[in-house]
């Protein structure tokens, strides 16, 4: 079972992102489960959502305490909330930012992880460019598709078509594709640097 924890703020589409990740996994032939963790639900308040992916039925219902991957939709949470709590040592970290892990003050922390699994994507900027709103959830799904091959970009595109219509669907599909390409490029560079 692969477990994903998504951190963001109210209004950034954290819960929708988890739902769409589970839809993409389901469309790709996997079992999936998504659910939010609700605290205060005001706009801007920290929000967490969870998604599990597996090849067999998922019976677990509790929050994800030891994620295989983290998707961090808002980099301002890095020094406010313990977003890295329980992350597995071979885990993936995907952060919505234009800055590097070093520039975010995470250089020391990042040394314990495989560099090709530490990725940043300017998801808010991509959403603004393609959809006209800085909601990072869909570009981050495209980036996640590139992250470990657990879901395909085609499945993400199909989940987008299921959730949105018309120009909004097309804009989100373009944002997801561009994020996917950015991550594929980062992974190539990290692997080349690692080799």
Secondary structure by P-SEA (a helix, b strand, c coil): cbbbbbbbccccaaaaaaaaaaaaaaaacccbbbbbbbcccccccbbbbbbbbcccccccccccccccbbbbccccccccccccccccccbbbbbccccccccccccccccccccccccccaaaaaaaacccccccaaaaaaaaaaccccccaaaaaaaaaaccccaaaaaaaaaaaaaaaaaaaaaaaaaaaac
